[in-house]
Amino acid sequence: MVTAALTPLRRRLVLAVVAVSLMTVVSAVSGLNVALPSLARGTGATQTELTWIVDAYTVVFAGLLLSAGAIGDRLGRKGILMVGLAVFGAAAATAAFVEEPAALIALRAVMGIGAAAIMPTTLSVITTSFPVEERPKAIGVWVGVAGSGAVLGLFGTGLLLEFFEWHSFFWLNVVLAILGLIGATLVIPPSRDAHPPRFDGLGALLSLVAVGGIVFGIIEIAATDGEEAGPIIVLAVGLAALVAFVAWEWRRPEPLLDPRLFAVRAFGAGALTLTVQFFAAFGFFFTALQYLQFVVELSPLMAAVCMLPLPVAMIPLARFAPVLAQRVGYRKVAPVGLVLIAAGFATLSLLEVDFDYAVFVVGLLLFGAGMALAGTPSTTAITTALPHEKQGVASAVNDVAREFGSALGIAVLGSVLAAVYRSGVADAASDLPADARDAVEGSVAFTQSPLVDALGPAAEPVVAAARQAFLDGTTTALLVASGVLLVTAAVTAVVGPRHVPREAHGSSTPARARHAREGAGSHGRRSSPARRS
């Protein structure tokens, strides 16, 4: 339901503020990736600590998204957006003065709390502020910003690092948060659920434990080579919390997230597709930007510039993809998008220590085209599967898919990278003194540290081995992602909806799930007042 009849100018301003707020959240992951080499040199962070500095944000972000969407529905979307921007900006400002990896990890987690309040609100503001006929285009802009904003964040951070140290990345976060806060205060209309359900505190806690436990376990099991029991226990706790969350939500009359919704083909396929897309995309950003700076030895700005072909392919197609999906069908468009991303990664896996930018551009163009074709229809599928008064939860599920996928991608692909790197460099570092050997095996950042000068002639073969090992880790991670993408494309082609609904359904959640089970796949028939895909 649209909360107020907004003028066309007001809607354009709302979309601009939403874009800035979304850019604030997205750039906090992508921009940090381009700053990681500078941060590693400045703080001495190991490869595992770098993974946590990135993933502490996404873990908390993903774990709190469902509850943040419900809180926005209950207390008001505008207020939650403003609180989220304020928390985010304050934590980023504090992080700009920190030098210890452990403190940065903690502050990134606080930024994740703010981001969880921001991101679901941005999409629910669109779905409650725009009329039905304008909503797909507005969502297309949202998806375009969510994807291309990552690259623009990289470019902005790279430009800052030409003149300043890694701390400037956090000041960029602060500026974007302030701009978003001012815009939200002046432009965003108030809206909330007229009849909010009772808040599901246990469900919120279980979702956070599930996401945190799974990601923590994956990262730390890889960091310890599976030789310590602690990370395995945490992973088991995370998986148990996930099972408990599903069981708890299944029984509640007013769940935080009704698991039966995933029986709606548009909802379930959209969530799966988005999760895997962002698993691949942010795993790629984490590995590739370090490759460009540590192996190819580009500056942060040039590494970011190398990524600019990505939005060139993504932004135009993101706006066209919903129309294409409605004409030829979701089952055709989304799987093709996933296959294109996999093809892009397979192309990128052909890179060598001697950089071939032509190969890199071809891979990026395939990657960007695939993200656009699969992303926008999947987002539309999720938001149109729930009634208008529950758009906060729909937006949160959309964002959980993205952020859980991002966290999992950074954890899994980052762990693959770290494991292959350690294995590949171990022999070359075996004759070094213990401290030097630990530094070499801990992070490829040693190749740009004073340690290289201290090692003298012995450094050259070790540096060469480290760069080759890091390249091997990067290409292995990309091929793992390609395999996951191809499997998901096949699944989506079979279980996805034939077509995405044009507007949000108005029936209640349990009824919608029941009708979906009864009529899924019966395209063209009406199993409820709204068409079931």
N, C-alpha and C positions, 0 to 999 in steps of 0.2 A: 504494500500500500504506500503510495506517495504521501508523505506527511504534509506537504504544502504545495500549492500551485506556484512554482518558481518561474520567473521570467527566463527567456533564453539566455540573456546575459548572466543572470545569477547562476544558471546551470553551468555555463562555461567557466565561471569563477570557481564554482564548487569543484569542477573537474580539475582545474589548475591546482587548487589547494590539495586535493586528494593526490594528485601526481607528485607534488613536492613532498608530502608526508610519506608517500610510498617510496619515493626516492631516498628519503632519510633512512628508512629501514633496509632497503635492498643494498644501498651503497655501503652500509656498515659491514657487510660480508665481503662484497666484491672489492671494495676499495682497500680493505685490510690485506687482501691477498697480494696486491701489488706492493704493499708496504712491508710484507713479511721479511724479505731479505734485509732491509734496513733495520727492522725491529730485531731480527735475530743477531745482527752484528752489534746493535746497541745494548741489548739486554743479555746476550749469551744464551738465549733460549735454545733448547734442543729441538729436534724434529717433532718429537711427541708433544713438547710444550707448545710449539707453534700450532700443532693440530688443535690443542685444547684452547689456545687463545682465540682461534677462529670458532671452534665448535661449542665453547661454553655459552656463547651468545645464541647459537641456533638451537641448542638443546633446551635451554630455558624458554626460549621463544616458542618452539614447537610444543613443549610440554604445557604451556599456559594458554595457548591459543583458544582452545575450546571454552575454557572458563572465562576468558576475556570476552569472547563473542557473546556468551550468555549474560555477562555483567553489563555489556554495552546495551543489549536488548532491554535489560531490567532498569538500569539507572540512567540511560541516555547515551546515545552514541557520540554526540558532540563532546560531552564532558569527559568520557573515557578517552577519546582521542587527544584532548588537551592534556589530561593527566599523563598519558603515555609519552607525549612529546616532551613534557617537562622532566619526567624521570629519565628518559633517554638522554636528553641534553645535559642534565646535571651529572650523570655518570660518565658521559663522554668528556666533559670538562675536567673531571677529576682524573680520568685516565691519562689526560695530556701531561700530567705532572708526575706520573708513576714510571719507575724504571725496572721494577722486579716482575718477572714473568708470573709469579703466583698472584700478585696484586692485580695485574692486568687481566688474568683469567677471572678473578672475582668481579671486577668492574664490568667486564664484558657480559657476565651473567646478569648483572643489574641492568645493563643496557637491553638485554634480552627481555626482561620484565616489561620495560617501556615499549619495546617493539611489539610484544604480544598484545598490548592494548591498542597500538596504532593500526597494525595491518588489517585485522578483520573489520575494523571500523571503517577503513577507507572503502572497501568494497560494499559494505552494507549501506554506507552513505550514498553510493551511486545507485544501488538498487531501490532505495527509498526516496531518492530525489529526482530520478529521471522517469518519464513516462515509458510505457512498455515498448513503443516503437523506436525510442532513442536508446534504450538500454543496451542492446548488443554492440552498438558502436562505442558507447561509453566504456563498456567492459573491454572492448578491443583496445581502447586507449590504455586502460588499466593494465592489461596483459602486456602491451607494448612497453609501458614504463617499467613493469616488473622485470621484463627481460632485458631491454636495452638500457634501463637504469643501472643495471649491473656494470655494463661497459662504460657508461658515462661516469659512474663512480670510480672505475679504474682510471679513466683518463684524468679526472679531477685530482685524484690522489697522486698520480704520476706527475702531473704538472707541479703540484705543491712540493713534491720530493726533489724536484730539480733545484729548489731554492732553500728548503727547510728539511729538518729531520723527520723521522717517522711520527713524532708527536703531532705534526700538522694534520695527519689523517683524522685524529680525534677532534681537532678544531673545525674541520669540515663538517663532521657530524653535528657539532654544536650549532654552527650557522644554519644548516638545513633544518634542525629542530626548531630554532627560533623563528625562521621564516614560516614553517608549518604551523607553529603555535599562533602566530599573529594572524595568518590567513584563516585558521579554524575559528578563532575568536570573532572575526569580522564577517565571515562568509557562510560557514556551514550552518544549515538549519537544524534546530533541535528535533530529535526523533527518539522514540522508544517503543517497546512493546506495550500495548495497552493492558494486557493481561499476562504479566510475566510469571513463569512457573517458579516453584520453590528452587532455590539454588542448590545444586548438587555438589556439596563440598567434598565428599568422599570420591566421587567420580573425577573431580578436578585433581585431587591428590594422586589417585591411581594413574591418571594420564601422565602426570609429571614424572612419577617414579618409573613408569614404563619406558618413556622416551629416554630419560636420563640413564637408567640402568642399562638399556640396550646399547646406547651409544658409548657410554663409559666402558662397558665390557669389551666392545669391539676394539676401541682404541688401546686400552691397557693390555688386553690379551696379546695384541700384535706387538706392543712395546716391550712386553716381558717374554715374548716368544712362547706364550702359553705355559710357562714354567712356574707361575705363581697362582695359588688358589683364589686369592682375593678377587681379581677381575672376573674369573669364571663364576664365582658366587654372585657378584653384582649383576652379571649378565643374566644369570638364572632368576634373580629377583626381578629384574626388568621384564623378562618374559612372563613370569608368574603374575606380575602386576598388570600386564596387558591382558592376560586371560581373565584375571579378576575384574578388570575394567569392563570387558565385554559382558561377563556374567552379571555384574552389578547393573549395568545400563540396560540390559535385556529385561530385567525384572521391574525396573522403576516405571511408574505410570507417566512421569514427566522427566525423561532422561536428559542428561547433558548432551548425549549423542545416542540416538536409537540405532543399535547395530542393524536392525531390520531395514534401515534405509538403504543399506548396500545391496538389497535385493532389487532396488530400482536401478535398472541398467544404466541410465544416464548418470546417476549419482555414483554408483560403484565403479563404473568404467572411467568416469572422469577423475575420481580420486586416485585410482590406480595409475592412470596415465600421467597425471601431474606429479605424483610421488616419484615415479621412475625418471621422468624428464629432469627433475631438479636434483635427484640422486646423481645423474650423469653430469648435469651442467655445473653444479658447484664443486663436485669432485674434479671436474676439468679445470675450473678456475684456480682451485687450490694447487693443483699439480703443475699446470701449464705456465702460470705466471712465475713460479719458482724456476722452472726450466728456462724460461726466456732470460731471467736475470742471472742465475747461477751457472748455467751451462753455456748459453749463447752470449752471456755477459752484456746484455743490453741494459741501459739505464731504466729506472722505473717509468719514466715518461715514454720511452720508445717501446717498452713492453706493453704499456697501455695502448699506444698508437697502433701496435700490431693487431689489437683486438677490434679496431673500429669497423672492419667489414661485417662484423656480427650484426649490429643494429641496422646496417644497410639492407640486409636480407630480412631481418626480423620485423621491423616496424611496418613496412607496407603490407606484408603478408598477414600480419596479426589483425589488421583491420578487415582484410578480405576473407580470412579463414572462416568466420561464422556464416557468411553468405554461402561459401563453397560447401560447408558442412551441411547446410540446410538443403542445398540443391542435389548433392550427390550422396550424402549420407555420412554420418559420423564414423561408421565402421570402415569406410574407405579413406577418409581424410586423416583421422588420428593415427592409424597404423602406418600410413605412408610417412607421416611426420616423424614417428619413432624410427622408422627404417632410415630416413634421411639423416637423423642425428647419429645413428649407428654407422652409417656410411662416412659421415664426417669424421667420426672418431677413428675409424679404420684408416682413413686417409692421413690423419694427424699422427697415427702410430708409425708412419713411414719416415718421420723426421729423424735426423741424425744430429750428432754434436755440431757438425757444420750446417748451419741453419739454411733451409730452403724456404724462402717466404712464399713462393708460388704454391707449394704444397700446403703451407699453413693457411693461406687465403682460401683455397679450394675447400679445405676441411671446415673452416669457419663459415663459409657461405652455406654449405650443406647443413651444418649444425644450426645456424640461424633460421634457415628455411624450415627445418624440421620442428624447431621450437615453436615457430609461429603457427604452423599447420596443426600441430597437436595441442598447443597450449590454449588458444582462445576458445575453440569448441569445447574443450574439457572444462574450462572455467564456466562457460555458459551452461553446460550440462549440469554442473553442481548447483549453480544458483537458481536455475529454473526447476529443480527437482523439489524445492521446499517452498512453502507458502510465503507470501511477502512479509508477514509479521515475524517470521523466523529467519530473516535474512542475516541477522548477526551470527547465528549458528552456521548457516550455509556458508557465509564468508569465512568463518573460523575453520570449517572443515576444508574449504579450498586452500586456506593458508597453512593448515596443519599438513596437508599433503605436500605442499611446497617446502615447508620448513623441516618437516621430518625427513623428507627426501634429501634436502640439502645437508642436514646433520648426518644422515646415514651415508650419503655420498662422500662427504669430507672424511668421516670416520673410516669407511671401508676402503675407498680408493686411496686416502692418505695413508692408511695402514699398509696397503699393498705396496705403495711407493716406498714407505719407510723400511719394510721388510726386505724388499728387493735391493734397496740401496745398501742397507747394512750388510747383506750377504755379498753383494758385489764388491764392496770396498774393503771387506775384512782382510783378505789376503794382502792387499797393498799396504794396509796399515799395521800388519802384524808385527813388524820389526821396529815400530816407533815406540818411544817412551810411553808409559801408561797414560799420562795425562793427554798427550797428543793423540794417542790411539782413541781414547774416549771421545775427544773433540771431533775427530774425523768420522767416527762411526755414529756420533750423535746427530750431526747435521752437516749438509754440504756447504753450509755457511762458512765453514772453516776456509774454503777456497778464497774467500775475500777478507780474511782476517790476518792480523799480525803473525799468526802461527805459521803461515806460509814462509815468511821471511826468516822466522826462527829456525825452521827446518833446513834451510839452505838448499843445496843440490838435491837432497832427498825428497823435497816437496814436489818436484815436477811429475814423477810417475804417480805419486799419490793423488795429486790434483787431477791428472788425466783419468785415473781409475775412478775417482769420485764422480767426475762429470759423466763418464760413461755409465756408471752404476745408477746415477740419478736419472739419466735418459732411459735406461732400461726399466727403472721403476715407473716412470711416467708412461711409457708405451704399454707396459703390462697393465697398468691401471686403466688406460683408455680401452684396451681390448676387453678387459673384464666388463667395463661399462657397456661396450658394444653388444656383448653377449646378453646382458640383462635387458637391454633395449629391444633386441630382436625377439626374445622370448615374450616380452610384454606386448610387442606389436602383434604377435600371433594370437595371444590371449584376447587382446582388445578386438581384433577382427572377428573373433568368434562370439564373445559375450557382450560386446558393446551394443548400445542402442542403434537401431537403423538411422534414426533421426533424433536431433536434439529438440525438445519442446521450445516453442517461441516465447513463452512467458512462464512465470512461476505458477505452480499449482496452488490451489486454494484449500485443498482438503487437509485434514489433520494428519500428523505424522504416522501413527499406527495404521490408519486406513490406507494411506498412500502406499506404505510398504506392503500391505495385504493385497491391494489391487495390483501392485507391480508383480508380485509372485504369481497372481492368477493370470495376468494378461501380458507379462513381459514377452516381447517378441511378436505380439499380435499387432503389428503395425497397421494403422488404418482403422482399427476398431477403437471404440471408447469404452474402457472398463470403469470409468468414473467420469465426473464432469469435465476432467481435463484429459487430453490424449496421453496415453501411456506409451513410452518408447521401449 
